[in-house]
Amino acid sequence: MEGLLSLLIFAGLFYLMMRFGCGAHMLHGHSTGKSSTEHIDPVCHIKVEQEQGYGMMHSGVLHRFCSRQCLDKFEEEPERYLSHSQKEN
């Protein structure tokens, strides 16, 4: 019983540190500085802030999406939206 209590206390402390403490940036992808990178949703072409929306890595590039629907459309046909956004640039 003493071992179980120790395990629960350790697990609780570990959770709190990872959720709110030194490990929070690892779990949530937050960095200490603000990024000046502007993200444009490749599906609907809306500006998406760094801390908002959904993110997905594709071919080593982070793409940000304004909604889950745009992310789902991109996942179905990523080349369609990437080639479309490259033509506009």
PyMOL CGO cylinders between C-alpha atoms (Angstrom):
from pymol import cmd
from pymol.cgo import CYLINDER

trace = [
    CYLINDER, 0.00, 0.00, 0.00, 2.91, 2.34, 0.77, 0.3, 1, 1, 1, 1, 1, 1,
    CYLINDER, 2.91, 2.34, 0.77, 4.33, 1.77, -2.71, 0.3, 1, 1, 1, 1, 1, 1,
    CYLINDER, 4.33, 1.77, -2.71, 1.02, 2.64, -4.34, 0.3, 1, 1, 1, 1, 1, 1,
    CYLINDER, 1.02, 2.64, -4.34, 0.74, 5.89, -2.38, 0.3, 1, 1, 1, 1, 1, 1,
    CYLINDER, 0.74, 5.89, -2.38, 4.30, 6.87, -3.37, 0.3, 1, 1, 1, 1, 1, 1,
    CYLINDER, 4.30, 6.87, -3.37, 3.54, 6.11, -7.01, 0.3, 1, 1, 1, 1, 1, 1,
    CYLINDER, 3.54, 6.11, -7.01, 0.37, 8.21, -6.96, 0.3, 1, 1, 1, 1, 1, 1,
    CYLINDER, 0.37, 8.21, -6.96, 2.16, 11.16, -5.37, 0.3, 1, 1, 1, 1, 1, 1,
    CYLINDER, 2.16, 11.16, -5.37, 5.01, 10.93, -7.89, 0.3, 1, 1, 1, 1, 1, 1,
    CYLINDER, 5.01, 10.93, -7.89, 2.58, 10.63, -10.81, 0.3, 1, 1, 1, 1, 1, 1,
    CYLINDER, 2.58, 10.63, -10.81, 0.62, 13.66, -9.59, 0.3, 1, 1, 1, 1, 1, 1,
    CYLINDER, 0.62, 13.66, -9.59, 3.76, 15.78, -9.26, 0.3, 1, 1, 1, 1, 1, 1,
    CYLINDER, 3.76, 15.78, -9.26, 4.98, 14.64, -12.66, 0.3, 1, 1, 1, 1, 1, 1,
    CYLINDER, 4.98, 14.64, -12.66, 1.64, 15.57, -14.24, 0.3, 1, 1, 1, 1, 1, 1,
    CYLINDER, 1.64, 15.57, -14.24, 1.64, 19.02, -12.65, 0.3, 1, 1, 1, 1, 1, 1,
    CYLINDER, 1.64, 19.02, -12.65, 5.20, 19.75, -13.80, 0.3, 1, 1, 1, 1, 1, 1,
    CYLINDER, 5.20, 19.75, -13.80, 4.53, 18.61, -17.35, 0.3, 1, 1, 1, 1, 1, 1,
    CYLINDER, 4.53, 18.61, -17.35, 1.19, 20.44, -17.56, 0.3, 1, 1, 1, 1, 1, 1,
    CYLINDER, 1.19, 20.44, -17.56, 2.07, 23.74, -15.94, 0.3, 1, 1, 1, 1, 1, 1,
    CYLINDER, 2.07, 23.74, -15.94, 5.79, 23.72, -15.22, 0.3, 1, 1, 1, 1, 1, 1,
    CYLINDER, 5.79, 23.72, -15.22, 9.02, 23.21, -17.10, 0.3, 1, 1, 1, 1, 1, 1,
    CYLINDER, 9.02, 23.21, -17.10, 7.58, 20.64, -19.52, 0.3, 1, 1, 1, 1, 1, 1,
    CYLINDER, 7.58, 20.64, -19.52, 4.57, 22.69, -20.62, 0.3, 1, 1, 1, 1, 1, 1,
    CYLINDER, 4.57, 22.69, -20.62, 6.34, 24.02, -23.70, 0.3, 1, 1, 1, 1, 1, 1,
    CYLINDER, 6.34, 24.02, -23.70, 7.12, 20.48, -24.83, 0.3, 1, 1, 1, 1, 1, 1,
    CYLINDER, 7.12, 20.48, -24.83, 3.54, 19.24, -24.56, 0.3, 1, 1, 1, 1, 1, 1,
    CYLINDER, 3.54, 19.24, -24.56, 1.85, 22.24, -26.12, 0.3, 1, 1, 1, 1, 1, 1,
    CYLINDER, 1.85, 22.24, -26.12, 4.47, 23.40, -28.59, 0.3, 1, 1, 1, 1, 1, 1,
    CYLINDER, 4.47, 23.40, -28.59, 4.78, 26.84, -27.01, 0.3, 1, 1, 1, 1, 1, 1,
    CYLINDER, 4.78, 26.84, -27.01, 8.07, 28.65, -27.19, 0.3, 1, 1, 1, 1, 1, 1,
    CYLINDER, 8.07, 28.65, -27.19, 9.38, 31.42, -24.97, 0.3, 1, 1, 1, 1, 1, 1,
    CYLINDER, 9.38, 31.42, -24.97, 9.46, 34.06, -27.70, 0.3, 1, 1, 1, 1, 1, 1,
    CYLINDER, 9.46, 34.06, -27.70, 6.81, 35.30, -30.06, 0.3, 1, 1, 1, 1, 1, 1,
    CYLINDER, 6.81, 35.30, -30.06, 7.24, 34.19, -33.63, 0.3, 1, 1, 1, 1, 1, 1,
    CYLINDER, 7.24, 34.19, -33.63, 6.88, 36.79, -36.33, 0.3, 1, 1, 1, 1, 1, 1,
    CYLINDER, 6.88, 36.79, -36.33, 5.98, 34.14, -38.89, 0.3, 1, 1, 1, 1, 1, 1,
    CYLINDER, 5.98, 34.14, -38.89, 2.61, 34.71, -40.52, 0.3, 1, 1, 1, 1, 1, 1,
    CYLINDER, 2.61, 34.71, -40.52, 0.67, 31.59, -41.42, 0.3, 1, 1, 1, 1, 1, 1,
    CYLINDER, 0.67, 31.59, -41.42, -1.90, 31.47, -44.20, 0.3, 1, 1, 1, 1, 1, 1,
    CYLINDER, -1.90, 31.47, -44.20, -4.37, 28.60, -44.32, 0.3, 1, 1, 1, 1, 1, 1,
    CYLINDER, -4.37, 28.60, -44.32, -3.56, 26.84, -47.64, 0.3, 1, 1, 1, 1, 1, 1,
    CYLINDER, -3.56, 26.84, -47.64, -7.20, 25.77, -48.08, 0.3, 1, 1, 1, 1, 1, 1,
    CYLINDER, -7.20, 25.77, -48.08, -9.19, 28.99, -47.50, 0.3, 1, 1, 1, 1, 1, 1,
    CYLINDER, -9.19, 28.99, -47.50, -6.29, 31.50, -47.46, 0.3, 1, 1, 1, 1, 1, 1,
    CYLINDER, -6.29, 31.50, -47.46, -7.21, 33.05, -44.09, 0.3, 1, 1, 1, 1, 1, 1,
    CYLINDER, -7.21, 33.05, -44.09, -4.44, 34.40, -41.84, 0.3, 1, 1, 1, 1, 1, 1,
    CYLINDER, -4.44, 34.40, -41.84, -3.96, 32.10, -38.82, 0.3, 1, 1, 1, 1, 1, 1,
    CYLINDER, -3.96, 32.10, -38.82, -2.16, 33.27, -35.68, 0.3, 1, 1, 1, 1, 1, 1,
    CYLINDER, -2.16, 33.27, -35.68, 0.62, 31.10, -34.24, 0.3, 1, 1, 1, 1, 1, 1,
    CYLINDER, 0.62, 31.10, -34.24, -1.39, 30.10, -31.13, 0.3, 1, 1, 1, 1, 1, 1,
    CYLINDER, -1.39, 30.10, -31.13, -4.70, 29.52, -32.91, 0.3, 1, 1, 1, 1, 1, 1,
    CYLINDER, -4.70, 29.52, -32.91, -6.19, 26.95, -35.23, 0.3, 1, 1, 1, 1, 1, 1,
    CYLINDER, -6.19, 26.95, -35.23, -4.66, 23.61, -36.13, 0.3, 1, 1, 1, 1, 1, 1,
    CYLINDER, -4.66, 23.61, -36.13, -1.15, 22.76, -37.26, 0.3, 1, 1, 1, 1, 1, 1,
    CYLINDER, -1.15, 22.76, -37.26, 0.20, 19.96, -39.42, 0.3, 1, 1, 1, 1, 1, 1,
    CYLINDER, 0.20, 19.96, -39.42, 3.68, 19.13, -40.66, 0.3, 1, 1, 1, 1, 1, 1,
    CYLINDER, 3.68, 19.13, -40.66, 3.83, 18.21, -44.34, 0.3, 1, 1, 1, 1, 1, 1,
    CYLINDER, 3.83, 18.21, -44.34, 7.15, 17.59, -46.11, 0.3, 1, 1, 1, 1, 1, 1,
    CYLINDER, 7.15, 17.59, -46.11, 9.00, 19.25, -43.24, 0.3, 1, 1, 1, 1, 1, 1,
    CYLINDER, 9.00, 19.25, -43.24, 6.91, 22.44, -43.37, 0.3, 1, 1, 1, 1, 1, 1,
    CYLINDER, 6.91, 22.44, -43.37, 4.39, 23.52, -40.73, 0.3, 1, 1, 1, 1, 1, 1,
    CYLINDER, 4.39, 23.52, -40.73, 1.02, 24.48, -42.19, 0.3, 1, 1, 1, 1, 1, 1,
    CYLINDER, 1.02, 24.48, -42.19, -1.59, 26.20, -39.99, 0.3, 1, 1, 1, 1, 1, 1,
    CYLINDER, -1.59, 26.20, -39.99, -5.35, 25.85, -40.52, 0.3, 1, 1, 1, 1, 1, 1,
    CYLINDER, -5.35, 25.85, -40.52, -8.23, 28.01, -39.29, 0.3, 1, 1, 1, 1, 1, 1,
    CYLINDER, -8.23, 28.01, -39.29, -10.57, 25.06, -38.68, 0.3, 1, 1, 1, 1, 1, 1,
    CYLINDER, -10.57, 25.06, -38.68, -10.70, 21.28, -38.47, 0.3, 1, 1, 1, 1, 1, 1,
    CYLINDER, -10.70, 21.28, -38.47, -12.63, 21.23, -41.76, 0.3, 1, 1, 1, 1, 1, 1,
    CYLINDER, -12.63, 21.23, -41.76, -9.75, 22.93, -43.60, 0.3, 1, 1, 1, 1, 1, 1,
    CYLINDER, -9.75, 22.93, -43.60, -7.27, 20.51, -42.03, 0.3, 1, 1, 1, 1, 1, 1,
    CYLINDER, -7.27, 20.51, -42.03, -9.38, 17.53, -43.12, 0.3, 1, 1, 1, 1, 1, 1,
    CYLINDER, -9.38, 17.53, -43.12, -9.60, 18.85, -46.70, 0.3, 1, 1, 1, 1, 1, 1,
    CYLINDER, -9.60, 18.85, -46.70, -5.83, 19.35, -46.76, 0.3, 1, 1, 1, 1, 1, 1,
    CYLINDER, -5.83, 19.35, -46.76, -5.21, 15.83, -45.44, 0.3, 1, 1, 1, 1, 1, 1,
    CYLINDER, -5.21, 15.83, -45.44, -7.32, 14.37, -48.26, 0.3, 1, 1, 1, 1, 1, 1,
    CYLINDER, -7.32, 14.37, -48.26, -5.45, 16.18, -51.09, 0.3, 1, 1, 1, 1, 1, 1,
    CYLINDER, -5.45, 16.18, -51.09, -2.39, 18.08, -49.82, 0.3, 1, 1, 1, 1, 1, 1,
    CYLINDER, -2.39, 18.08, -49.82, -0.81, 18.49, -53.27, 0.3, 1, 1, 1, 1, 1, 1,
    CYLINDER, -0.81, 18.49, -53.27, -3.95, 20.16, -54.61, 0.3, 1, 1, 1, 1, 1, 1,
    CYLINDER, -3.95, 20.16, -54.61, -3.78, 22.92, -52.02, 0.3, 1, 1, 1, 1, 1, 1,
    CYLINDER, -3.78, 22.92, -52.02, 0.00, 23.29, -52.04, 0.3, 1, 1, 1, 1, 1, 1,
    CYLINDER, 0.00, 23.29, -52.04, 0.16, 23.67, -55.81, 0.3, 1, 1, 1, 1, 1, 1,
    CYLINDER, 0.16, 23.67, -55.81, -2.79, 26.12, -55.69, 0.3, 1, 1, 1, 1, 1, 1,
    CYLINDER, -2.79, 26.12, -55.69, -1.09, 28.32, -53.08, 0.3, 1, 1, 1, 1, 1, 1,
    CYLINDER, -1.09, 28.32, -53.08, 2.21, 28.26, -54.99, 0.3, 1, 1, 1, 1, 1, 1,
    CYLINDER, 2.21, 28.26, -54.99, 0.51, 29.49, -58.18, 0.3, 1, 1, 1, 1, 1, 1,
    CYLINDER, 0.51, 29.49, -58.18, -0.87, 32.54, -56.34, 0.3, 1, 1, 1, 1, 1, 1,
    CYLINDER, -0.87, 32.54, -56.34, 2.58, 33.56, -55.03, 0.3, 1, 1, 1, 1, 1, 1,
]
cmd.load_cgo(trace, "trace")
